[in-house]
Amino acid sequence: MPDMETCPQCGLPLYMSSQHAWLPNGVIQARRESRQRLVLFECGNLDPLFAGISELIGVPIERLVIDASRRSTRDYMRHVVPDDVKEMIRNRELDLKPVFDSTFLIWRAMGYGKLSVETVKFEGKSDDFITVLAERPYSVPLGVGNFAGSLEAILEREPGVEYREAGPRIYRITVRESENPSELRSRLRWKGYGLEYKQGDLEWERCPSCDAPLALREFRWDPDSGSIRSTLTGRRMVMTGPSMIDPIFDELEEELGEAIPRVVVEAQKRFVKSGFFAVKEVVSEENMREKLAVRGLGYLRYLRMGRKGVQLKMENVALPLMGVGLAQGLFEKAFQVESEAEWEFTGDGDLLVKVTPR
């Protein structure tokens, strides 16, 4: 596998700075596809959150998670792999393995973990398959969907997926041609990221070499393991599309009502209270605005916090339920009280949150 080039001054993988734009309105945008948005966020609570929701409702949601990830990755990778390369692969003029070696290099830069091709049978027949090993994926079901979606983007065939644990934190994933159930094809159409973004006025201090925001120096990229970690909290990060996560919550809320958003908010609140940000960092609204924006979570229009509660407004918000849990967790951590949270996610992409002591 080729080496990953990094910026000699700030250490950021050059793929990240060359292919993504940090906008002044709290949005991280793919340069090749302006409709494709990304977020950089703590991912350690994703699989426990999915497991907790399944336990609460008594229904497995793994298939929903994999499918949402597959669709989002497919849409992103269609713009990453050149059309002529895809055509050569479909005509079997180009081997799949070097293509995925390059793809997995990109994923290592984005914190997905370390993936490697194990077996490929690609002869244009119905029993074709490809198997990869995924070491320390940032999320098991999302990682499985990532691989399936990337293959679908290249071959334009619906993938059938199976996986199993091959060792500690190592998973063997196999994708074959299949057809996803009609109920999945008609679901997971979350519309929240098709809006026109509002303007912002953030002025990033930029790296003189790669032009990425210097605020990204908070994070350490480990190309060998395919991981990103915050140097302040030690927590693992991932850079991925919010459109593969929010549709899961949206679909579950549609079927099961208000219980699901409350579960997501509660899980995020607990995560925040255990060390997402230090309380002293919240004192400065400007500091919080930059920290949220460099993660692509939106533009913090205002944050008012005191013993009587929190009022928060974010524009161009991504992962809104996690934003509610963030506000509630910061308040409870700062003042050592239990609280109630109310929120509104408006049709133009604003998130309004009010937290009050219980």
C-alpha positions as CSV (number, residue, x, y, z in Angstrom):
1,M,0.0,0.0,0.0
2,P,1.4,3.5,-0.9
3,D,2.4,5.9,1.9
4,M,0.1,8.7,3.0
5,E,1.5,12.2,2.3
6,T,1.2,14.6,5.2
7,C,1.7,18.4,5.5
8,P,5.3,19.0,6.7
9,Q,4.1,21.9,8.9
10,C,0.8,20.9,10.5
11,G,0.9,17.1,10.0
12,L,-2.5,16.9,8.4
13,P,-2.8,14.3,5.6
14,L,-2.7,16.3,2.3
15,Y,-5.8,14.4,1.1
16,M,-7.8,16.1,3.8
17,S,-6.8,19.6,3.0
18,S,-6.9,19.1,-0.8
19,Q,-10.3,17.5,-1.0
20,H,-12.2,19.3,1.7
21,A,-13.0,23.0,2.4
22,W,-13.6,24.4,5.9
23,L,-16.2,27.1,5.3
24,P,-16.7,30.2,7.5
25,N,-20.2,29.0,8.4
26,G,-19.3,25.8,10.3
27,V,-19.6,23.5,7.3
28,I,-17.0,21.1,6.0
29,Q,-17.6,20.6,2.3
30,A,-16.2,18.1,-0.2
31,R,-14.5,20.1,-2.9
32,R,-15.6,17.8,-5.8
33,E,-19.2,17.8,-4.7
34,S,-20.6,20.8,-2.9
35,R,-23.7,18.9,-1.8
36,Q,-21.6,16.4,0.1
37,R,-21.0,17.5,3.7
38,L,-18.7,16.0,6.3
39,V,-18.2,16.1,10.0
40,L,-15.2,15.4,12.3
41,F,-16.5,14.1,15.6
42,E,-15.9,11.7,18.5
43,C,-17.1,8.2,17.4
44,G,-16.5,6.1,20.5
45,N,-20.1,6.1,21.5
46,L,-21.6,5.2,18.1
47,D,-21.8,1.4,18.4
48,P,-22.9,1.5,22.1
49,L,-25.6,4.0,21.1
50,F,-26.9,1.7,18.3
51,A,-26.8,-1.3,20.7
52,G,-28.7,0.7,23.3
53,I,-31.4,1.7,20.9
54,S,-31.8,-1.9,19.8
55,E,-32.1,-3.0,23.4
56,L,-34.6,-0.3,24.2
57,I,-37.0,-1.0,21.3
58,G,-36.4,-4.7,21.2
59,V,-35.7,-4.7,17.5
60,P,-32.3,-5.0,15.8
61,I,-31.3,-1.9,13.8
62,E,-28.1,-3.2,12.4
63,R,-29.5,-3.5,8.9
64,L,-30.7,0.2,9.0
65,V,-27.3,1.3,10.1
66,I,-25.4,-0.6,7.4
67,D,-27.8,0.6,4.7
68,A,-27.6,4.3,5.7
69,S,-23.8,4.0,5.7
70,R,-23.9,2.3,2.3
71,R,-26.0,4.9,0.6
72,S,-24.0,7.9,2.0
73,T,-20.6,6.3,1.0
74,R,-21.9,5.4,-2.4
75,D,-22.9,9.0,-3.1
76,Y,-19.5,10.3,-1.8
77,M,-17.3,7.7,-3.6
78,R,-19.1,8.2,-7.0
79,H,-17.3,11.6,-7.1
80,V,-14.0,10.3,-5.7
81,V,-13.3,7.6,-8.3
82,P,-12.9,9.0,-11.8
83,D,-15.5,7.8,-14.4
84,D,-12.8,6.4,-16.7
85,V,-11.4,4.3,-13.9
86,K,-14.8,3.0,-13.0
87,E,-15.4,2.1,-16.7
88,M,-12.1,0.2,-16.9
89,I,-13.0,-1.8,-13.8
90,R,-16.4,-2.7,-15.1
91,N,-14.8,-3.9,-18.3
92,R,-12.3,-5.9,-16.2
93,E,-9.4,-3.9,-17.8
94,L,-8.3,-2.8,-14.3
95,D,-7.9,-5.0,-11.2
96,L,-10.0,-4.1,-8.2
97,K,-7.3,-4.6,-5.6
98,P,-5.1,-1.5,-6.5
99,V,-8.3,0.6,-6.6
100,F,-9.3,-0.4,-3.1
101,D,-5.7,-0.1,-1.9
102,S,-6.0,3.6,-2.9
103,T,-9.5,3.9,-1.5
104,F,-8.5,2.4,1.9
105,L,-5.6,4.9,2.0
106,I,-8.2,7.7,1.9
107,W,-10.2,6.0,4.6
108,R,-7.2,5.7,6.8
109,A,-6.8,9.5,6.5
110,M,-10.5,9.9,7.5
111,G,-10.1,7.7,10.6
112,Y,-12.1,4.7,9.4
113,G,-9.5,2.1,10.6
114,K,-7.1,-0.1,8.6
115,L,-8.7,-2.1,5.8
116,S,-6.9,-4.5,3.4
117,V,-8.1,-6.6,0.5
118,E,-8.0,-10.4,1.2
119,T,-9.7,-12.2,-1.7
120,V,-11.1,-11.0,-5.0
121,K,-13.2,-13.0,-7.5
122,F,-14.3,-10.6,-10.2
123,E,-15.1,-12.3,-13.5
124,G,-18.4,-10.7,-14.4
125,K,-20.4,-13.6,-13.0
126,S,-23.1,-13.9,-10.5
127,D,-20.9,-15.5,-7.9
128,D,-18.3,-12.8,-7.9
129,F,-17.2,-11.5,-4.5
130,I,-14.6,-9.5,-2.7
131,T,-13.4,-10.0,0.9
132,V,-11.5,-7.5,3.1
133,L,-10.2,-7.4,6.6
134,A,-11.1,-4.4,8.7
135,E,-8.9,-3.7,11.7
136,R,-10.2,-1.5,14.5
137,P,-13.1,0.1,12.5
138,Y,-14.5,3.3,13.9
139,S,-17.9,1.6,13.9
140,V,-18.6,-2.0,12.9
141,P,-22.0,-1.6,11.1
142,L,-21.0,1.8,9.6
143,G,-17.7,0.4,8.5
144,V,-19.4,-2.5,6.8
145,G,-21.7,-0.1,5.0
146,N,-18.8,2.0,3.9
147,F,-17.2,-0.9,2.1
148,A,-20.4,-2.0,0.5
149,G,-21.2,1.5,-0.7
150,S,-17.8,2.1,-2.2
151,L,-18.1,-1.1,-4.2
152,E,-21.6,-0.1,-5.3
153,A,-20.3,3.3,-6.5
154,I,-17.7,1.6,-8.7
155,L,-19.6,-1.3,-10.1
156,E,-23.2,0.1,-10.0
157,R,-24.5,-3.2,-8.6
158,E,-26.5,-3.6,-5.4
159,P,-24.3,-5.3,-2.8
160,G,-25.2,-8.1,-0.4
161,V,-23.0,-8.0,2.7
162,E,-21.9,-10.4,5.3
163,Y,-19.3,-10.1,8.0
164,R,-17.9,-11.9,11.1
165,E,-15.3,-11.2,13.7
166,A,-12.0,-12.8,12.7
167,G,-10.0,-11.7,15.8
168,P,-9.9,-9.0,18.5
169,R,-11.3,-5.8,16.7
170,I,-10.7,-7.5,13.3
171,Y,-13.7,-8.2,11.0
172,R,-13.8,-10.1,7.7
173,I,-16.3,-8.5,5.4
174,T,-17.5,-10.1,2.2
175,V,-19.6,-8.3,-0.5
176,R,-21.5,-10.1,-3.3
177,E,-24.0,-9.0,-5.8
178,S,-27.4,-9.0,-4.4
179,E,-30.6,-7.0,-4.2
180,N,-31.6,-5.0,-1.1
181,P,-35.2,-5.5,0.1
182,S,-37.6,-3.0,-1.3
183,E,-38.5,-1.6,2.1
184,L,-34.8,-0.5,2.5
185,R,-34.7,1.0,-0.9
186,S,-37.7,3.2,-0.1
187,R,-36.4,4.3,3.4
188,L,-33.6,6.4,4.7
189,R,-34.2,9.5,2.6
190,W,-33.4,12.1,5.2
191,K,-33.7,15.6,3.7
192,G,-31.9,17.7,6.3
193,Y,-28.7,18.4,4.3
194,G,-30.2,19.6,1.0
195,L,-30.7,23.1,2.4
196,E,-28.9,26.3,1.3
197,Y,-26.4,27.1,4.0
198,K,-26.5,30.4,5.9
199,Q,-23.5,32.7,5.8
200,G,-20.9,32.8,8.6
201,D,-18.0,35.0,9.5
202,L,-15.4,32.7,10.9
203,E,-11.8,33.6,9.8
204,W,-9.6,30.6,10.2
205,E,-5.9,30.9,10.9
206,R,-4.5,28.8,8.1
207,C,-1.5,26.6,7.8
208,P,1.0,28.4,5.5
209,S,1.8,25.1,3.8
210,C,-1.5,23.3,3.1
211,D,-4.0,26.1,3.9
212,A,-6.0,23.9,6.4
213,P,-7.3,25.5,9.6
214,L,-4.6,25.4,12.2
215,A,-7.3,24.5,14.8
216,L,-7.0,21.0,13.3
217,R,-3.6,20.6,15.2
218,E,-5.8,19.5,18.1
219,F,-6.1,16.2,16.4
220,R,-3.4,13.6,15.8
221,W,-3.6,11.4,12.6
222,D,-2.1,7.9,12.8
223,P,-1.8,6.7,9.2
224,D,-0.7,3.2,10.2
225,S,-3.8,2.3,12.2
226,G,-6.2,4.6,10.3
227,S,-7.2,6.5,13.4
228,I,-7.6,10.1,14.5
229,R,-7.5,11.2,18.1
230,S,-8.0,14.4,20.0
231,T,-4.8,15.4,21.8
232,L,-6.9,17.0,24.5
233,T,-9.2,14.1,25.4
234,G,-7.5,11.1,23.8
235,R,-10.8,10.2,22.2
236,R,-11.0,8.7,18.8
237,M,-12.4,10.8,16.0
238,V,-13.8,10.1,12.5
239,M,-14.4,12.3,9.5
240,T,-17.5,11.1,7.7
241,G,-20.9,12.1,6.3
242,P,-23.7,13.1,8.8
243,S,-26.1,11.8,6.1
244,M,-25.2,8.2,7.1
245,I,-26.1,8.7,10.7
246,D,-29.1,11.1,10.9
247,P,-31.4,9.0,8.6
248,I,-31.2,6.2,11.1
249,F,-32.5,8.3,13.9
250,D,-35.1,9.9,11.6
251,E,-36.4,6.5,10.5
252,L,-36.6,5.2,14.0
253,E,-38.4,8.3,15.2
254,E,-40.9,8.0,12.3
255,E,-41.8,4.4,13.4
256,L,-41.5,4.7,17.2
257,G,-42.0,8.4,18.1
258,E,-40.4,10.7,20.6
259,A,-38.6,8.0,22.6
260,I,-35.8,7.6,20.1
261,P,-34.6,11.3,20.0
262,R,-34.6,11.3,23.8
263,V,-32.5,8.2,23.9
264,V,-29.9,9.7,21.5
265,V,-29.8,13.0,23.4
266,E,-29.4,11.1,26.7
267,A,-26.5,9.0,25.4
268,Q,-24.8,12.0,24.0
269,K,-25.3,14.0,27.2
270,R,-23.6,11.2,29.2
271,F,-20.7,11.1,26.7
272,V,-20.2,14.9,27.0
273,K,-20.2,14.8,30.8
274,S,-17.5,12.2,30.8
275,G,-15.0,14.6,29.0
276,F,-16.1,15.9,25.5
277,F,-15.0,19.4,26.5
278,A,-13.5,20.9,29.6
279,V,-15.9,23.2,31.4
280,K,-13.5,26.1,31.2
281,E,-13.6,25.9,27.4
282,V,-17.3,26.7,27.4
283,V,-16.8,30.0,29.1
284,S,-15.7,31.5,25.8
285,E,-18.5,31.5,23.2
286,E,-15.9,32.3,20.6
287,N,-13.8,29.3,21.5
288,M,-16.8,27.0,21.4
289,R,-17.8,28.4,18.0
290,E,-14.4,27.5,16.6
291,K,-14.3,24.1,18.2
292,L,-17.8,23.2,16.8
293,A,-17.0,24.7,13.4
294,V,-13.7,22.9,12.9
295,R,-15.6,19.7,13.4
296,G,-18.2,20.8,10.7
297,L,-21.1,20.6,13.2
298,G,-22.4,24.1,12.3
299,Y,-22.2,27.7,13.2
300,L,-22.8,28.6,16.9
301,R,-24.8,31.8,16.6
302,Y,-25.1,32.2,20.4
303,L,-24.5,30.3,23.6
304,R,-25.8,31.6,26.9
305,M,-25.0,29.6,30.0
306,G,-25.6,30.2,33.7
307,R,-27.0,28.5,36.7
308,K,-30.5,29.1,35.5
309,G,-29.9,27.2,32.3
310,V,-28.6,27.2,28.7
311,Q,-29.9,28.8,25.5
312,L,-28.2,27.8,22.3
313,K,-28.7,28.5,18.7
314,M,-26.7,26.8,15.9
315,E,-27.1,27.4,12.2
316,N,-26.3,24.9,9.4
317,V,-26.4,22.3,12.1
318,A,-25.2,18.7,11.5
319,L,-26.1,15.9,13.9
320,P,-28.7,18.0,15.7
321,L,-29.7,15.4,18.3
322,M,-26.0,15.2,19.3
323,G,-26.0,19.0,19.5
324,V,-28.8,18.9,22.1
325,G,-27.0,16.3,24.1
326,L,-23.9,18.5,23.9
327,A,-25.7,21.5,25.4
328,Q,-27.3,19.5,28.1
329,G,-24.2,17.6,29.0
330,L,-22.1,20.8,29.3
331,F,-24.7,22.4,31.6
332,E,-24.9,19.4,33.9
333,K,-21.1,19.1,34.0
334,A,-20.6,22.7,34.8
335,F,-23.2,23.1,37.6
336,Q,-23.5,19.5,38.8
337,V,-27.3,19.4,38.5
338,E,-29.8,17.3,36.6
339,S,-31.7,19.1,33.9
340,E,-34.5,19.0,31.3
341,A,-33.9,19.8,27.6
342,E,-36.2,21.2,25.0
343,W,-35.3,21.7,21.4
344,E,-36.5,22.7,17.9
345,F,-34.9,21.8,14.6
346,T,-36.2,24.3,12.2
347,G,-36.8,23.8,8.5
348,D,-34.0,26.2,7.5
349,G,-31.3,24.2,9.3
350,D,-31.3,26.0,12.7
351,L,-31.1,24.2,16.0
352,L,-32.6,26.0,19.1
353,V,-31.9,24.4,22.5
354,K,-33.1,25.3,26.0
355,V,-31.8,23.5,29.0
356,T,-33.2,24.2,32.5
357,P,-32.4,22.7,35.9
358,R,-34.7,19.9,37.0
